[in-house]
Amino acid sequence: MDVLLIFVKNPIPGRVKTRLARTLGDEEAVRIYRFLLDKTLQAALEAQVSRRWVFYADGLPAEADAWAVEGFERYTQCAGDLGDRMADAFQRAFAALAKRVVIIGSDCPQLQGQHIDQAFAALNDRDVAIGPTYDGGYYLLGMRRFVPDLLSNIPWSTPEVWQQTLRIVQRQKLSYAALPALLDIDTEADWQTYLAQNKS
């Protein structure tokens, strides 16, 4: 069994894309985040994976949303920082006897199902798969066994995430595959870059 973990937030003004909201306002930030959620849903549906688990940062929504459809199981993220919450999701998947587990967020409009499939395929003979972002983070992390150090003492939301994760991989002598670098959306500059690259 393979499991795709998807980390999302409910699109509530003032609680999503706060760096975007600083310059564009809360309503526009929510509109952009809804767009990112749609892109993430599309990628998750394209991926050839048997189980898709959606984890909400702020509890299940009161009403059915786009993820409340066949093929997705919905959960609430545990307490703690991002590393704690990701570790809990990975542990749940491996406890359910998953052989390969991949996690994605909902900030990367360039993510496609083929990237997710590429990560799962890499985990056939690699310990870890990582999809870096241009700002120094990553949009995807995959493991074929749980390695807690990959999610501990990481300076989340900084340009050091990718490099520090890579150092841990190398220190533990883990084999890994790096996926293509993609753009994630955190700031207005990121959004403008994406729009410029995707003019019709």
MDAnalysis code that builds the backbone (N, CA, C; Angstrom):
import MDAnalysis as mda
import numpy as np

u = mda.Universe.empty(600, n_residues=200, atom_resindex=np.repeat(np.arange(200), 3), trajectory=True)
u.add_TopologyAttr("name", ["N", "CA", "C"] * 200)
u.add_TopologyAttr("resid", np.arange(1, 201))
u.add_TopologyAttr("resname", ["MET", "ASP", "VAL", "LEU", "LEU", "ILE", "PHE", "VAL", "LYS", "ASN", "PRO", "ILE", "PRO", "GLY", "ARG", "VAL", "LYS", "THR", "ARG", "LEU", "ALA", "ARG", "THR", "LEU", "GLY", "ASP", "GLU", "GLU", "ALA", "VAL", "ARG", "ILE", "TYR", "ARG", "PHE", "LEU", "LEU", "ASP", "LYS", "THR", "LEU", "GLN", "ALA", "ALA", "LEU", "GLU", "ALA", "GLN", "VAL", "SER", "ARG", "ARG", "TRP", "VAL", "PHE", "TYR", "ALA", "ASP", "GLY", "LEU", "PRO", "ALA", "GLU", "ALA", "ASP", "ALA", "TRP", "ALA", "VAL", "GLU", "GLY", "PHE", "GLU", "ARG", "TYR", "THR", "GLN", "CYS", "ALA", "GLY", "ASP", "LEU", "GLY", "ASP", "ARG", "MET", "ALA", "ASP", "ALA", "PHE", "GLN", "ARG", "ALA", "PHE", "ALA", "ALA", "LEU", "ALA", "LYS", "ARG", "VAL", "VAL", "ILE", "ILE", "GLY", "SER", "ASP", "CYS", "PRO", "GLN", "LEU", "GLN", "GLY", "GLN", "HIS", "ILE", "ASP", "GLN", "ALA", "PHE", "ALA", "ALA", "LEU", "ASN", "ASP", "ARG", "ASP", "VAL", "ALA", "ILE", "GLY", "PRO", "THR", "TYR", "ASP", "GLY", "GLY", "TYR", "TYR", "LEU", "LEU", "GLY", "MET", "ARG", "ARG", "PHE", "VAL", "PRO", "ASP", "LEU", "LEU", "SER", "ASN", "ILE", "PRO", "TRP", "SER", "THR", "PRO", "GLU", "VAL", "TRP", "GLN", "GLN", "THR", "LEU", "ARG", "ILE", "VAL", "GLN", "ARG", "GLN", "LYS", "LEU", "SER", "TYR", "ALA", "ALA", "LEU", "PRO", "ALA", "LEU", "LEU", "ASP", "ILE", "ASP", "THR", "GLU", "ALA", "ASP", "TRP", "GLN", "THR", "TYR", "LEU", "ALA", "GLN", "ASN", "LYS", "SER"])
u.atoms.positions = np.array([
    [0.840, -1.204, 0.000],
    [0.000, 0.000, 0.000],
    [0.872, 1.250, 0.000],
    [0.511, 2.199, -0.842],
    [1.150, 3.507, -0.857],
    [0.170, 4.536, -0.319],
    [0.682, 5.550, 0.369],
    [-0.175, 6.606, 0.913],
    [0.382, 7.965, 0.512],
    [-0.493, 8.800, -0.042],
    [-0.182, 10.198, -0.309],
    [-0.800, 11.034, 0.803],
    [0.035, 11.772, 1.523],
    [-0.420, 12.684, 2.577],
    [-0.494, 14.091, 1.995],
    [-1.591, 14.780, 2.253],
    [-1.799, 16.120, 1.700],
    [-2.119, 17.065, 2.848],
    [-1.279, 18.063, 3.064],
    [-1.488, 19.029, 4.141],
    [-2.180, 20.269, 3.585],
    [-3.317, 20.619, 4.187],
    [-4.092, 21.768, 3.726],
    [-4.559, 22.592, 4.926],
    [-5.081, 23.773, 4.616],
    [-5.762, 24.608, 5.599],
    [-7.144, 24.941, 5.060],
    [-8.064, 25.250, 5.941],
    [-9.349, 25.768, 5.494],
    [-9.138, 27.202, 4.998],
    [-9.729, 27.560, 3.861],
    [-9.500, 28.900, 3.274],
    [-10.252, 29.998, 4.021],
    [-9.719, 30.368, 5.172],
    [-10.351, 31.358, 6.045],
    [-9.532, 32.648, 6.019],
    [-10.163, 33.799, 5.745],
    [-9.422, 35.067, 5.708],
    [-8.651, 35.302, 7.003],
    [-7.419, 35.727, 6.853],
    [-6.584, 36.006, 8.011],
    [-5.822, 34.805, 8.538],
    [-6.119, 33.608, 7.981],
    [-5.469, 32.401, 8.494],
    [-4.713, 31.619, 7.433],
    [-4.793, 32.074, 6.196],
    [-4.034, 31.416, 5.121],
    [-3.243, 32.466, 4.348],
    [-2.091, 32.043, 3.856],
    [-1.250, 32.884, 3.003],
    [-1.065, 34.281, 3.596],
    [-0.593, 34.303, 4.840],
    [-0.489, 35.582, 5.547],
    [0.562, 36.500, 4.916],
    [1.613, 35.924, 4.323],
    [2.604, 36.785, 3.663],
    [2.030, 37.403, 2.392],
    [1.189, 36.658, 1.693],
    [0.480, 37.245, 0.552],
    [-0.469, 38.343, 1.015],
    [-1.134, 38.076, 2.121],
    [-2.145, 39.022, 2.602],
    [-1.538, 40.358, 3.012],
    [-0.268, 40.356, 3.406],
    [0.357, 41.613, 3.839],
    [0.341, 42.660, 2.743],
    [0.461, 42.214, 1.486],
    [0.488, 43.170, 0.382],
    [-0.770, 43.137, -0.477],
    [-1.471, 42.007, -0.484],
    [-2.640, 41.875, -1.361],
    [-3.966, 41.906, -0.610],
    [-3.933, 41.777, 0.709],
    [-5.161, 41.755, 1.489],
    [-5.658, 40.334, 1.713],
    [-6.465, 40.180, 2.750],
    [-6.936, 38.851, 3.146],
    [-7.796, 38.183, 2.082],
    [-8.710, 38.933, 1.476],
    [-9.631, 38.321, 0.522],
    [-8.896, 37.793, -0.710],
    [-7.944, 38.570, -1.217],
    [-7.177, 38.121, -2.378],
    [-6.295, 36.927, -1.998],
    [-5.759, 36.945, -0.792],
    [-4.946, 35.815, -0.330],
    [-5.780, 34.539, -0.286],
    [-7.017, 34.645, 0.171],
    [-7.906, 33.478, 0.204],
    [-8.237, 33.021, -1.207],
    [-8.476, 33.962, -2.113],
    [-8.780, 33.586, -3.498],
    [-7.607, 32.812, -4.107],
    [-6.410, 33.303, -3.883],
    [-5.227, 32.617, -4.415],
    [-5.068, 31.253, -3.762],
    [-5.326, 31.177, -2.451],
    [-5.181, 29.876, -1.787],
    [-6.209, 28.876, -2.303],
    [-7.416, 29.334, -2.593],
    [-8.404, 28.423, -3.190],
    [-7.915, 27.899, -4.544],
    [-7.275, 28.764, -5.311],
    [-6.688, 28.353, -6.582],
    [-5.613, 27.286, -6.344],
    [-4.773, 27.499, -5.340],
    [-3.722, 26.530, -5.019],
    [-4.316, 25.203, -4.547],
    [-5.385, 25.274, -3.775],
    [-6.055, 24.043, -3.347],
    [-6.586, 23.270, -4.549],
    [-7.169, 23.977, -5.501],
    [-7.680, 23.311, -6.704],
    [-6.554, 22.630, -7.477],
    [-5.419, 23.308, -7.592],
    [-4.272, 22.729, -8.286],
    [-3.754, 21.492, -7.551],
    [-3.740, 21.561, -6.231],
    [-3.274, 20.429, -5.423],
    [-4.216, 19.245, -5.557],
    [-5.516, 19.515, -5.538],
    [-6.511, 18.459, -5.716],
    [-6.341, 17.789, -7.075],
    [-6.147, 18.584, -8.107],
    [-5.964, 18.038, -9.455],
    [-4.741, 17.125, -9.507],
    [-3.623, 17.565, -8.909],
    [-2.407, 16.753, -8.902],
    [-2.625, 15.453, -8.131],
    [-3.322, 15.543, -7.007],
    [-3.575, 14.351, -6.197],
    [-4.442, 13.347, -6.951],
    [-5.402, 13.843, -7.709],
    [-6.268, 12.956, -8.483],
    [-5.522, 12.334, -9.659],
    [-4.578, 13.067, -10.228],
    [-3.795, 12.547, -11.355],
    [-2.840, 11.442, -10.909],
    [-2.381, 11.519, -9.669],
    [-1.371, 10.573, -9.190],
    [-1.933, 9.157, -9.110],
    [-1.105, 8.198, -9.493],
    [-1.514, 6.800, -9.472],
    [-1.172, 6.195, -8.111],
    [-1.977, 6.536, -7.111],
    [-1.700, 6.109, -5.738],
    [-2.962, 5.515, -5.134],
    [-2.787, 4.521, -4.270],
    [-3.940, 3.784, -3.762],
    [-4.686, 4.507, -2.643],
    [-3.969, 5.251, -1.804],
    [-4.611, 5.924, -0.674],
    [-4.202, 7.390, -0.648],
    [-5.185, 8.257, -0.435],
    [-4.936, 9.700, -0.335],
    [-5.530, 10.198, 0.976],
    [-4.669, 10.680, 1.860],
    [-5.105, 11.164, 3.168],
    [-4.891, 12.669, 3.243],
    [-5.965, 13.400, 3.503],
    [-5.905, 14.860, 3.615],
    [-5.887, 15.237, 5.091],
    [-4.913, 16.043, 5.478],
    [-4.780, 16.490, 6.867],
    [-4.997, 17.998, 6.942],
    [-6.014, 18.405, 7.704],
    [-6.333, 19.824, 7.868],
    [-5.589, 20.391, 9.071],
    [-5.014, 21.578, 8.896],
    [-4.270, 22.211, 9.983],
    [-5.195, 22.727, 11.080],
    [-6.431, 23.036, 10.726],
    [-7.318, 23.709, 11.672],
    [-8.660, 22.985, 11.818],
    [-8.640, 21.692, 11.717],
    [-9.854, 20.908, 11.929],
    [-10.676, 20.723, 10.671],
    [-11.459, 19.656, 10.645],
    [-12.312, 19.394, 9.487],
    [-13.326, 20.514, 9.319],
    [-13.599, 20.927, 8.081],
    [-14.575, 21.999, 7.866],
    [-15.980, 21.550, 8.257],
    [-16.801, 22.528, 8.644],
    [-18.158, 22.214, 9.086],
    [-18.997, 21.655, 7.940],
    [-18.705, 22.095, 6.731],
    [-19.451, 21.630, 5.560],
    [-18.517, 20.863, 4.625],
    [-19.110, 20.025, 3.789],
    [-18.311, 19.258, 2.828],
    [-17.561, 20.205, 1.898],
    [-16.311, 19.887, 1.630],
    [-15.516, 20.698, 0.712],
    [-15.043, 19.823, -0.447],
    [-14.116, 20.331, -1.234],
    [-13.671, 19.614, -2.435],
    [-13.002, 18.285, -2.114],
    [-12.484, 18.150, -0.885],
    [-11.795, 16.917, -0.511],
    [-12.760, 15.854, 0.018],
    [-13.984, 16.224, 0.233],
    [-14.975, 15.288, 0.794],
    [-15.600, 14.454, -0.325],
    [-14.742, 13.744, -1.041],
    [-15.186, 12.934, -2.175],
    [-14.525, 11.563, -2.083],
    [-15.042, 10.643, -2.868],
    [-14.485, 9.296, -2.878],
    [-13.012, 9.330, -3.265],
    [-12.219, 8.540, -2.581],
    [-10.793, 8.478, -2.877],
    [-9.925, 9.250, -1.907],
    [-10.557, 10.007, -0.997],
    [-9.805, 10.775, -0.013],
    [-10.310, 10.456, 1.391],
    [-9.392, 10.280, 2.311],
    [-9.719, 10.170, 3.730],
    [-9.267, 11.459, 4.403],
    [-10.102, 12.005, 5.293],
    [-9.826, 13.312, 5.872],
    [-9.535, 13.195, 7.371],
    [-8.479, 13.910, 7.783],
    [-8.045, 13.888, 9.173],
    [-7.673, 15.303, 9.620],
    [-7.467, 15.448, 10.920],
    [-6.989, 16.705, 11.487],
    [-5.536, 16.545, 11.892],
    [-4.724, 17.542, 11.562],
    [-3.326, 17.493, 11.967],
    [-3.215, 17.578, 13.486],
    [-2.191, 16.947, 14.040],
    [-1.971, 16.994, 15.479],
    [-1.422, 18.373, 15.851],
    [-1.231, 18.597, 17.148],
    [-0.632, 19.839, 17.624],
    [0.872, 19.811, 17.376],
    [1.491, 20.991, 17.486],
    [2.940, 21.069, 17.341],
    [3.348, 21.865, 16.117],
    [4.665, 21.950, 15.896],
    [5.142, 22.670, 14.727],
    [4.981, 21.802, 13.483],
    [5.376, 22.338, 12.335],
    [5.159, 21.620, 11.086],
    [5.836, 20.253, 11.106],
    [7.037, 20.193, 11.658],
    [7.733, 18.913, 11.729],
    [6.989, 17.890, 12.565],
    [6.453, 18.321, 13.709],
    [5.675, 17.419, 14.560],
    [4.458, 16.882, 13.817],
    [3.784, 17.778, 13.096],
    [2.553, 17.392, 12.411],
    [2.838, 16.465, 11.234],
    [3.927, 16.749, 10.504],
    [4.302, 15.860, 9.406],
    [4.725, 14.493, 9.938],
    [5.496, 14.495, 11.033],
    [5.944, 13.236, 11.613],
    [4.765, 12.377, 12.036],
    [3.765, 12.993, 12.646],
    [2.574, 12.251, 13.073],
    [1.856, 11.632, 11.880],
    [1.738, 12.392, 10.785],
    [1.061, 11.870, 9.598],
    [1.835, 10.704, 8.998],
    [3.158, 10.849, 8.886],
    [3.980, 9.737, 8.385],
    [3.834, 8.512, 9.275],
    [3.896, 8.701, 10.584],
    [3.800, 7.569, 11.502],
    [2.463, 6.855, 11.378],
    [1.398, 7.622, 11.205],
    [0.078, 7.002, 11.025],
    [0.050, 6.136, 9.765],
    [0.646, 6.646, 8.705],
    [0.636, 5.902, 7.445],
    [1.460, 4.618, 7.560],
    [2.649, 4.719, 8.142],
    [3.470, 3.517, 8.284],
    [2.846, 2.531, 9.276],
    [2.155, 3.042, 10.289],
    [1.455, 2.160, 11.227],
    [0.327, 1.401, 10.536],
    [-0.210, 1.998, 9.470],
    [-1.256, 1.339, 8.674],
    [-0.664, 0.408, 7.620],
    [0.645, 0.154, 7.739],
    [1.384, -0.801, 6.899],
    [1.653, -0.280, 5.488],
    [1.737, 1.041, 5.365],
    [2.148, 1.606, 4.083],
    [3.596, 1.228, 3.798],
    [3.891, 0.973, 2.541],
    [5.254, 0.651, 2.114],
    [6.010, 1.893, 1.648],
    [5.290, 2.817, 1.051],
    [5.882, 4.066, 0.581],
    [4.911, 5.193, 0.934],
    [5.451, 6.291, 1.458],
    [4.612, 7.415, 1.880],
    [5.213, 8.712, 1.344],
    [4.368, 9.522, 0.742],
    [4.780, 10.814, 0.192],
    [3.869, 11.891, 0.759],
    [4.461, 13.011, 1.166],
    [3.669, 14.135, 1.660],
    [3.855, 15.338, 0.751],
    [2.753, 16.060, 0.523],
    [2.792, 17.317, -0.224],
    [2.016, 18.364, 0.561],
    [2.320, 19.623, 0.293],
    [1.546, 20.714, 0.850],
    [0.558, 21.224, -0.188],
    [0.128, 22.462, 0.001],
    [-0.860, 23.024, -0.931],
    [-0.454, 24.432, -1.350],
    [0.854, 24.597, -1.601],
    [1.393, 25.905, -1.979],
    [2.013, 25.915, -3.369],
    [1.951, 24.807, -4.081],
    [2.763, 24.647, -5.289],
    [1.878, 24.421, -6.517],
    [1.566, 25.480, -7.275],
    [0.671, 25.325, -8.422],
    [1.295, 24.566, -9.593],
    [2.623, 24.415, -9.588],
    [3.288, 23.675, -10.663],
    [3.312, 22.166, -10.414],
    [2.937, 21.751, -9.221],
    [2.930, 20.321, -8.903],
    [1.913, 19.589, -9.772],
    [2.326, 18.457, -10.327],
    [1.443, 17.624, -11.140],
    [1.504, 16.188, -10.641],
    [0.527, 15.424, -11.071],
    [0.492, 14.026, -10.675],
    [1.754, 13.272, -11.038],
    [2.381, 13.655, -12.145],
    [3.592, 12.952, -12.578],
    [4.737, 13.142, -11.586],
    [4.785, 14.303, -10.899],
    [5.817, 14.503, -9.888],
    [5.604, 13.554, -8.708],
    [4.347, 13.389, -8.327],
    [4.025, 12.476, -7.225],
    [4.348, 11.043, -7.621],
    [3.968, 10.664, -8.831],
    [4.275, 9.314, -9.320],
    [5.790, 9.090, -9.382],
    [6.520, 10.115, -9.800],
    [7.976, 10.015, -9.874],
    [8.564, 9.760, -8.483],
    [8.006, 10.427, -7.476],
    [8.495, 10.242, -6.112],
    [8.246, 8.818, -5.626],
    [7.033, 8.319, -5.841],
    [6.735, 6.944, -5.411],
    [7.632, 5.943, -6.141],
    [7.856, 6.163, -7.430],
    [8.717, 5.256, -8.189],
    [10.140, 5.282, -7.645],
    [10.626, 6.469, -7.283],
    [11.981, 6.586, -6.743],
    [12.128, 5.805, -5.447],
    [11.035, 5.733, -4.669],
    [11.089, 5.040, -3.380],
    [11.149, 3.521, -3.522],
    [11.074, 3.008, -4.739],
    [11.290, 1.573, -4.942],
    [12.715, 1.174, -4.582],
    [13.662, 2.083, -4.842],
    [15.053, 1.731, -4.542],
    [15.820, 2.848, -3.840],
    [15.118, 3.871, -3.389],
    [15.746, 4.942, -2.609],
    [15.012, 5.076, -1.279],
    [15.739, 5.551, -0.278],
    [15.130, 5.730, 1.047],
    [14.233, 6.953, 1.104],
    [14.614, 7.991, 0.349],
    [13.948, 9.289, 0.456],
    [13.784, 9.892, -0.934],
    [12.687, 10.613, -1.128],
    [12.484, 11.432, -2.325],
    [12.146, 12.843, -1.865],
    [12.757, 13.829, -2.507],
    [12.541, 15.226, -2.117],
    [12.321, 16.071, -3.362],
    [11.306, 16.934, -3.296],
    [11.056, 17.888, -4.368],
    [11.352, 19.293, -3.877],
    [12.484, 19.878, -4.250],
    [12.856, 21.198, -3.736],
    [12.060, 22.332, -4.382],
    [11.958, 23.434, -3.653],
    [11.375, 24.653, -4.193],
    [12.485, 25.680, -4.405],
    [12.218, 26.652, -5.245],
    [13.236, 27.644, -5.583],
    [13.626, 28.507, -4.387],
    [12.766, 28.584, -3.373],
    [13.079, 29.453, -2.230],
    [13.821, 28.728, -1.111],
    [14.254, 27.492, -1.368],
    [15.048, 26.779, -0.372],
    [14.278, 25.800, 0.479],
    [12.990, 25.648, 0.231],
    [12.198, 24.659, 0.949],
    [11.983, 23.415, 0.097],
    [10.922, 22.683, 0.380],
    [10.543, 21.586, -0.501],
    [9.035, 21.464, -0.570],
    [8.552, 20.978, -1.719],
    [7.109, 20.811, -1.925],
    [6.672, 19.373, -1.724],
    [7.628, 18.459, -1.599],
    [7.310, 17.032, -1.492],
    [8.427, 16.343, -0.724],
    [8.020, 15.417, 0.142],
    [8.979, 14.562, 0.833],
    [8.404, 13.152, 0.862],
    [9.212, 12.192, 0.481],
    [8.762, 10.800, 0.491],
    [9.749, 9.929, 1.243],
    [9.218, 8.892, 1.902],
    [10.056, 7.935, 2.630],
    [9.507, 6.526, 2.426],
    [10.406, 5.547, 2.481],
    [9.939, 4.158, 2.484],
    [10.089, 3.527, 3.862],
    [10.647, 4.266, 4.798],
    [10.593, 3.946, 6.222],
    [10.670, 5.267, 6.961],
    [10.108, 5.322, 8.136],
    [10.039, 6.585, 8.852],
    [11.415, 6.965, 9.389],
    [11.866, 8.158, 9.022],
    [13.144, 8.691, 9.500],
    [12.830, 9.981, 10.274],
    [12.644, 9.891, 11.594],
    [12.195, 11.062, 12.355],
    [13.139, 12.252, 12.289],
    [14.446, 12.009, 12.123],
    [15.391, 13.124, 12.098],
    [15.148, 14.074, 10.934],
    [14.523, 13.589, 9.873],
    [14.245, 14.454, 8.729],
    [13.242, 15.557, 9.053],
    [12.520, 15.382, 10.163],
    [11.465, 16.329, 10.509],
    [11.701, 16.987, 11.867],
    [12.893, 16.800, 12.425],
    [13.206, 17.348, 13.747],
    [14.228, 18.474, 13.629],
    [13.985, 19.541, 14.388],
    [14.928, 20.665, 14.465],
    [15.242, 21.277, 13.101],
    [14.221, 21.342, 12.264],
    [14.344, 21.988, 10.954],
    [13.839, 23.431, 11.077],
    [14.551, 24.405, 10.528],
    [14.082, 25.802, 10.590],
    [12.995, 26.054, 9.539],
    [11.786, 25.610, 9.828],
    [10.687, 25.677, 8.859],
    [10.454, 27.117, 8.399],
    [9.988, 27.232, 7.159],
    [9.666, 28.534, 6.543],
    [10.901, 29.419, 6.414],
    [12.057, 28.794, 6.220],
    [13.285, 29.540, 5.953],
    [13.943, 28.961, 4.701],
    [14.915, 29.677, 4.121],
    [15.611, 29.155, 2.941],
    [16.560, 28.000, 3.243],
    [16.625, 27.582, 4.523],
    [17.572, 26.534, 4.918],
    [16.962, 25.135, 4.920],
    [15.667, 25.033, 4.687],
    [14.980, 23.746, 4.876],
    [15.554, 22.648, 3.979],
    [15.666, 22.937, 2.692],
    [16.143, 21.932, 1.742],
    [17.569, 21.496, 2.071],
    [18.462, 22.457, 2.286],
    [19.859, 22.133, 2.536],
    [20.042, 21.373, 3.844],
    [19.302, 21.782, 4.874],
    [19.442, 21.082, 6.153],
    [18.896, 19.663, 6.051],
    [17.788, 19.494, 5.342],
    [17.234, 18.157, 5.139],
    [18.227, 17.280, 4.384],
    [18.840, 17.863, 3.365],
    [19.822, 17.120, 2.578],
    [21.030, 16.717, 3.428],
    [21.453, 17.598, 4.323],
    [22.576, 17.259, 5.208],
    [22.233, 16.067, 6.105],
    [20.994, 16.026, 6.595],
    [20.573, 14.903, 7.425],
    [20.565, 13.608, 6.619],
    [20.049, 13.689, 5.392],
    [20.038, 12.524, 4.502],
    [21.465, 11.993, 4.313],
    [22.379, 12.899, 4.044],
    [23.765, 12.484, 3.795],
    [24.442, 11.978, 5.068],
    [24.167, 12.627, 6.198],
    [24.774, 12.205, 7.459],
    [24.332, 10.798, 7.848],
    [23.069, 10.486, 7.554],
    [22.546, 9.159, 7.895],
    [22.792, 8.136, 6.780],
    [23.499, 8.597, 5.733],
    [23.837, 7.710, 4.613],
    [22.594, 7.086, 3.980],
    [21.561, 7.917, 3.830],
    [20.330, 7.494, 3.172],
    [20.470, 7.729, 1.671],
    [19.915, 6.843, 0.879],
    [19.856, 7.086, -0.559],
    [18.653, 7.986, -0.844],
    [18.800, 8.861, -1.835],
    [17.688, 9.785, -2.097],
    [17.604, 10.119, -3.580],
    [16.423, 10.583, -3.957],
    [16.186, 11.093, -5.303],
    [15.647, 12.503, -5.182],
    [16.191, 13.415, -5.974],
    [15.715, 14.795, -6.011],
    [14.838, 14.990, -7.240],
    [13.648, 15.492, -7.033],
    [12.737, 15.783, -8.127],
    [13.043, 17.166, -8.700],
    [12.414, 17.533, -9.811],
    [12.636, 18.871, -10.367],
    [12.234, 19.963, -9.373],
    [12.980, 21.051, -9.358],
    [12.623, 22.192, -8.515],
    [11.378, 22.878, -9.080],
    [10.488, 23.297, -8.180],
    [9.256, 23.973, -8.575],
    [9.071, 25.239, -7.752],
    [8.170, 26.080, -8.212],
    [7.855, 27.341, -7.535],
    [6.706, 27.127, -6.561],
    [6.899, 27.542, -5.317],
    [5.741, 27.586, -4.416],
    [5.366, 29.046, -4.180],
    [4.161, 29.256, -3.688],
    [3.613, 30.611, -3.588],
    [3.494, 31.011, -2.125],
    [4.355, 31.938, -1.719],
    [4.299, 32.471, -0.358],
    [4.104, 33.980, -0.340],
    [4.646, 34.652, -1.351],
    [4.630, 36.116, -1.379],
    [4.016, 36.623, -2.676],
    [3.745, 37.918, -2.707],
    [3.217, 38.516, -3.939],
    [4.205, 38.350, -5.085],
    [5.499, 38.438, -4.799],
    [6.507, 38.264, -5.847],
    [6.426, 36.856, -6.439],
    [6.221, 35.850, -5.585],
    [6.058, 34.477, -6.073],
    [4.854, 34.384, -7.005],
    [3.769, 34.988, -6.588],
    [2.525, 34.933, -7.373],
    [2.708, 35.625, -8.723],
    [3.362, 36.766, -8.718],
    [3.603, 37.479, -9.974],
    [4.520, 36.671, -10.894],
    [5.497, 35.991, -10.322],
    [6.375, 35.129, -11.127],
    [5.574, 34.013, -11.773],
    [4.690, 33.406, -10.983],
    [3.862, 32.322, -11.524],
    [2.969, 32.835, -12.657],
    [2.326, 33.984, -12.432],
    [1.448, 34.525, -13.472],
    [2.225, 34.851, -14.742],
    [3.428, 35.382, -14.587],
    [4.243, 35.729, -15.752],
    [4.643, 34.484, -16.541],
    [4.861, 33.380, -15.823],
    [5.260, 32.147, -16.482],
    [4.091, 31.409, -17.124],
    [2.877, 31.806, -16.753],
    [1.706, 31.068, -17.224],
    [0.710, 31.957, -17.956],
    [1.223, 32.965, -18.636],
    [0.339, 33.793, -19.466],
    [-0.205, 32.971, -20.614],
    [-1.485, 33.133, -20.864],
    [-2.095, 32.352, -21.956],
    [-1.787, 32.991, -23.292],
])
